[in-house]
Amino acid sequence: MRLGNEPIELPLSPLGHTWILDLDGTLVKHNGYKLNGHDSFVDGAKEFLDRIKPQDMVILLTSRTEDVRAETEFFLRENGVRYDAIIYNAPYGERILINDDKPSGLRMAVAVEKERDSGLKLQIIEDEDQARSRQDVI
């Protein structure tokens, strides 16, 4: 699934979710902390993060090195971003998620791509029937 300029609805089940989110270019401006001396959210990212349910797990990925851990986590704390883990030093290549489907037919892997630094216009719709029929796998 690829995000464009228009909001996209993402049908999900009402079960708890695991969010694996890239940081730079996805949630915050790519290399903003280097170029501007501080991070800033891409349009809609903070609102999107605020809509993630408290019972969901949030894992952030970044290619940033450990030497910017303190300033990265300060920005996240200062902006009330809840997360369970941050993985630093992630390779620059593709991010691959592989998971099995539930016997009920619920698809358990979702991938969303977006243009670097573009807005995050993703609307979560909890509907198990729609989640079963998502057409987002290869």
Salt bridges, closest charged atoms under 4 A:
ASP22 OD1 - ARG95 NH1 2.94
ASP24 OD1 - ARG64 NH2 2.77
ASP39 OD1 - ARG64 NH2 2.56
ASP50 OD1 - LYS46 NZ 2.63
ASP56 OD2 - HIS17 ND1 3.23
GLU66 OE1 - ARG69 NE 2.77
GLU73 OE2 - ARG69 NH1 2.85
ASP84 OD2 - ARG82 NH1 3.60
GLU126 OE2 - LYS53 NZ 2.55
GLU128 OE2 - ARG132 NH2 3.19
ASP129 OD1 - ARG132 NH1 3.16
ASP136 OD2 - ARG134 NE 2.83
